[in-house]
């Protein structure tokens, strides 16, 4: 069997499910109340738990929307056993809707739980007892009445979080007094020790129990990894050699792919056969209901894509079958364009504060940010005139992502393609649809962004080139001279090694 997989992809896969040094993966998410190395409650907890491998996602002045956007990419990198969340104060002072704050925190909790981790939401200190009228000092952004109103909103938010968050361990607020702060908001180091002790009550102090749980989790991951390796090693003979353990892994994979509840019986029963047939039909495979090599490899590939956000392509062992990697176009037979060595810096300068949210959005659809940045550079070269629509293409395409007027309404959400923020939100929506239309074929998805997905050769025929290439597993280099030359060069340049 030949496995087509890049070194980077292999590294990501191994890091995802290999056994590590037995440490518990822990993340703290917050704002200024969690951003003091050495003295805030989260760093005190880290020091008290040497068996924790800790990541801190906390920054002064940040709202819960920032917290959500910056924790999601971390969850894609590895599984976190425990995630502690404390935030919302900046939202309350920034007059953000309190319901939206609760929604952001719930989204963080849901992301942790869906990954298989435990979410803890810490209310923090009791705002009623700590945020006194006298201590709250006006700022250039918020006068005294504003500060008092924001204090009342903080109290209301704490109640909403306490009573509104589901599927998380809620750690109640610590009742204190105004002496804890000098400005009515930021508590001193002594208070943070009390916060640390409060959190400790809800997680326990026994490292042995925690270590045992983590080893259990790792063993399950290792068993899954071994099962996947076994299935791939005999992929061409799965119909006759599948064991109950193999079938359970296939059933698990189908559930993850379909968000389904197929019973994991370890037997190919009628329900499993029907689910396999549906998978085959969706992916243009022979509808046999059996674990053929293409079906088995496809299921495992899609399963890994769901849990890692990266695409792994598994080829056949049949020597007559073409093996290729649709994520890299090597030797396309034409001269491809080159990209600046500092392309990422150019992109950051061009999009400013939109950078982090864009990276999160493209990672969420399983697209490598490097590829997305290359694609947007190919579209606009990050030219200010192009991005602001002072210049449009001869075909009428506009903005940093060069949306056509007829396409924009589908993905733009009522925004403006000449607005960088709107365009950077619309681009991953369109790419998500193309990746869904051409599963496992990033090369076809990229080309279709340029030419549209329904290229017909000859025109007005029923030969839809991209659809047929997907069905027949045609390597992209065989589409040279078939699809528009511009689209062939476009994809070949973006997906060059």
N, C-alpha and C positions, 0 to 999 in steps of 0.2 A: 504494500500500500504506500502511496506517495501522499504525504501531507504537505500542502502548500501553505506556508505560514512564515511571516517575517520574524526576524529576531525580536523586534519590538513587541509584536503580538504574543510571541511565546513568553517573553519576559512578563508581560501583563497577566497572562493566564497562570503562569507558575506562581506569581506573587499573590494571585487571588485565592488559590485554594491549596497551596502547599502548607505543610506544617512549619510553624516558625519557632521562636525561642520560648513559647509558652506564655508570652505576655498578653494581657487583655488590652484590646484596642479601645481607647477612650477619646472622646472629643468633647471639648467645651465650646459652646457657641454663645457669644454675648457682645456687649459694648464696653464702655469705659469701666464699668463695675467689674469687669473680668479681664482687663487688659494690663494689669500691673504685675509683671514677672517678679516673683519673690515675695509678694505680700498679699495679692488678692486671693480670695477663697479658693479659686480653681488651682492656682499654683501651689497653695498650701496642701491641697488634696493630692496633687501630683507628687509632691515631696513625701507625703505619707504613704504612698502606694508605689514602691519600686517595681511592682509586678505589672504596672500599667505602662503601655506605650501611648503617650498622650499627644494629641493635636489640639492646638488652641486656635479657634476662629473667632477672634474678638478684636474690636477696634473702636477707638474713641469716637463718639458722635454718631455711630451707625444705628440705623433703624432695623426693624425686624425683616424688612424686604431685603436689605443687604445681607443680613444673617442667613436668610433662606438661600439667596443666590450663591453665597460663598461656601455653604456647607454641602450643597448638592454635588459639586464636582469632587469633593473629598469622599463622599459616599461611593462614588463610582471607582475610586482608586482602590479601596479595600473595604472589607466589612468591619463595622464598628460594633463592639459588644455593648458599650454604654455611651450615650450621648446626653450631656447636660446642657440645658437651655435656660438662660436668664436674660431677658431683654424686654423692650417695649417702652422704657422710660423716655427715650428720644422721640418715639412716636407720639407719646402723650404730650410732650412739650412742643412737638412740631405740628400739633393739631391734626394728626392723621386719624382717620376713622378708627375708633377702638375695635369695631367689629372686624375691620381688615387686619388689625394687629393680631387678634385672636386667630383669624384665618391663617395668617402667616405662621404663627406658632404651631397650629394644628397641622399645617403642611409639612413643617419640619418634623413633627412627631410621626406623621404618617410615613415620611420617607425613611425614617430610622426603623420603624416597625416593619415596613415592607421589605427592608433589607435583612430583617431577622434580628435586629438589635433591640435594646431596652432604652426607651426615652425617659428622661427625668426633666420635669419642668420646675424650676426653682422660682418661687414667688419673690424671694429676696428678703429685704427688710420691710417691716410694716410701715407704709407711707404715713398712716395716721399718726403714729407715735414718733416718727423720726423727722419728717419734713415740717418743721415748725414755721409759723408766720414770721417770726423774728429772724430765723436763720436764712430763709430764702432770699438770695441777693439778686436784684435785677441785673440784666445784661443788656448789651446794645441791641440784642434781638428780642428781648422779652422784658417789659417793665414789671413793676410789682404786681399790679392786677393780673397781668398775664401769667406771672409765676404762680400766683395763688390758684388761678383757674387751672393751670397745668398740674398743680399738686392734687387738686380735686379729681382731675381726669386720671392721674396715676392711681389714686385710691380706687376709682371706678374700674380701671383696667385690671387691677389686682383681683377684684371680685369676679370679673368676667373670666379671667384666666383660671382662677380657682374652681369655678363652677362650669366652665365651658369646654375645657380641654379633655379629650377622650383618649384612651389607649396609652396613657403615660402615667408614670409615678409622679404625683404632684407633691412637691416638698413645700410645706406651709411657710409663710413669712416669719421672720424672727422679729418679735416685738422689742423695741429699743427706746431710745430717748434722743432729744435733739443734740446732746453732747457728742453724739457719734460723728457729726459732720461739722465742717466749718462754713459750708455754703448751703446747707440744707438738703444736699443731694448726694454728695460723694462721701461715703463712710470711711473712717480711719482704719488703720491696720488691726487694732484690737477688735473692732466690729467684724472684720473679715475672718478673724479666728473663730468668732461665734458662728458665722455663716458656714465655715468649713465644718464645724462640729454639728450644725443642724443637718447638713447634707449627709454627713457620715451616718447619722441615725437611720437614714432611709436606704443606705446601700450596704450597711454592715461593715465591720472592720476586719473580718476574717479573710486573709488573702488565700488561704488554702481552699476555701469553698469556691472563691472566684476562679482560682486557677483550675480547679476541677471542672467547672462549667466550661471554661475556655478550651480545655483539652478535649472535652466532649465535642464541642463545636468543631474544633480542628479535625478531630478524628472523622466526624461526619463528612467534612469537606474533603479530607484525604480519600475516604471511601468513594465519594462521588468522582473525584479525579481519576482514581484507579479504574472505576467502572467505565468512565468515558474512554480511557486509554484502551481498555479491553474491547469495547464495542468497535472502536476505530481499527483495532488490529485485525478484527475479523469481519469488517464491514461488508466485504464482498460475499460473505457466507452467513449473514445474520439470519436469513430465512430458515436455515437448517440447524444453526448452532446456538441460537439465542437461549440463554439461561433465564430463569425467573428474575435474577438480579439485573440482567441486561434489560429485560422488558420493563421492569420497574423504573429504570433510569430513562427509558424511552417514554414511558407514561408520564413521569415527572417532567421531562423536557416538553412534551406536548402541552401539559398544563401550564407551564411557564409561558410558552409561546402564545397559547390561546387564552390565557387567564381563565382556564377551565377547571373542572373538578372531576376529571376522569379518575375513577378508582384505581389505585396502584396495586393491582392484584398480582402482577408478575405473570399474567396469562394473556395471550392474544384472544380476547373474547370478542363478542359482536360489537360492543361499544368501542373497544380499542380499534378494531378493524375499521369501523365507520369514521373514527377520528383520523386515522391514517389516510383513508380515502379522501377526506376533506382537505387534509394537508396537501396531498398529491394534486388534487384539483386546483387548489389555490396557487400552487407553485409550478403548474404546467408539467407535471410528471405523469407517467402512466398510472392510471387510477386502478391499482390492483389490490389495495388494502394490505399489501405485504411489505416487509422490510427489505426492499431492494437496496442495492448500494447507494443509488442516488437519494433515495428517501431517507435512509439511515444517516448518511453524511449531511444531508440538508437539515434534518431535525436537530442533530448535534450542533451544527453550525449556527442555526437560528437560536438555539438554547443559549449557547455561549455569547451570542450577540446581545441577548436580552439581559444577561447578568454581568457582562463586562463592558458593553457599549462599543465593542470592537468586533469586526467581522473576521472570522476564521473560515478559510475555504479548504475543504477536504476533497482531494481528487480521487479518481478511480485507479485501481491497479491495472485495469485493462490497457494493454500497451497501445491499442488503437484509439484510445480516448484522449482528447486534447486536454492537457493540464495547463492552467494559466491562473494568474493572480489578478482579479479584476480591480485591485486597489493600486496596482502599479502598471504603467504602460511602458514597457522596455522595448527598445529598438522599433519605434513606430514607422521607420522608413522615411521620415521627413525631418526637417530641421524644426526643433521646438524652440519656443521663446524661453529666455532665461529670466530669472527673478532676482531682484536686488538682494544682496547678502543681509541687509538690514530691513527686510520687508516687514518684519513684525513691529519694529520700532516705527516705521513709516505708518503702519496701520494704527498703532496706538496714538500717534500724533494726529492722525486724520479723524479718529472717532472719539477721542477724549474719554469722558466718563462712561461712554457706552461700551468700553472694551470688556470689562469683567462680565457684564450681563450677556454680551454676545458670545463670549467663550463658553459660558455656562449653557446657553441655548443650543449651540451647535454640538457640544458634548452630549447634551441630553438626547439628541436624535442619533447619536452614534457616529458623528462625523468628526474627523480629526481637524482641530482648529487650523493646523498648518495648511491643509487642503482648502478649507474655507477662505483663509486669508489669500492664498494664491488665486482662488477663483474670483474674489472681489477685486484683487489687483488687476487681473486680466480684464475684468469688466470696466473698471474706471481709472486704473493706475493711481487711485486716491487723489485725483486732480480736484482741487477745490471748485473749479468751474463745472466739472462734470457732476460732482456730488451735489452741488447746489442747483443743478439744472440750468445754469447759464448756457451750457452746451449740452445738446442731446445728440444721440446717434442719428445717422441718416434714416434709420428705420423708426425713430421716435422713442427709443428706449431712454429711460431717465434714472438718474441718481447713482449712488455708489454700487448698487446691485443691478443697475440697468434693467429695470422692470418695463415691460411693454404696457402701453395704456390699457390694452384688453386683458392683460394678466393681473395687473395690480389690484383691482377690486376683489379678486378671490383671496388674496393673501394680505392685503394692506390694512384690513380692519378699519377702513374709513380714514386712514392717515394720508400722508403725502410722501411719494417716493423721493422727493427732493429733500425731505427731512431725514437726516442720517439715522436718528433713533428709530423712526418708523420703518425705514428700509432695512435696518439690521434686525428688526423683529420679524419682518415679512420674509426675508431670505431663508431662514431655517424652516419656516412653515412650508415654503415651496419645495425645498430640498427634502423635507420629510415625506412629502407626497411622492416625489420622484423615487426616493429610496424604497418606499412602500410599493410603488408600481413595478420597480425593477429590483426585487429583493436579492441581496448578495452581489449586485452588479453596480458598484460605485461608478465604474467607467461609463456605463450606459446612462446612469442618472446624471452625471456631469455633462455628457454630450447632449442629453435631452434638455437640460437647462438652457443650452445655447440654441438648439434648433427646434425645440418642442418635441414631445414624446411620440408624435404620430407621423414620423417620416415614412413616406411611401415610395417604393422603387419598383416599377416606374410610377410616376404620379398617377393618382386616381385609381391605383390598383388595390388589391387586398393584401399586398405584401408590406406589412408594417415592419420595417427593418429591425427596430429595437425590440419589439415583442418577439420576433422570430429569433433574434440573437439570444434573448433570454431563454427561450424554450429549447433552442438547439445548443446552448452553451458555446456559442461562437466567440472565439477570442476577438478582442477589440481590433487587433491589427488586421484581421480579415475584413473589417468594414471600411478599410481604406479604398477610396474610389467608389464606395457605395453610398455612404452618408455624405452630407455636404462637407466639402474640404475644410471649411472654416470650423465646423463642429469637430472634425477629426483632429485638427491641430489644437483646438481649444482644450479638448479632454487630454490629448497626449502631452500637452505642455503642463497642465495642472497636475497630472498623475505621473509625471516623470520621476524616476528614482531619486 
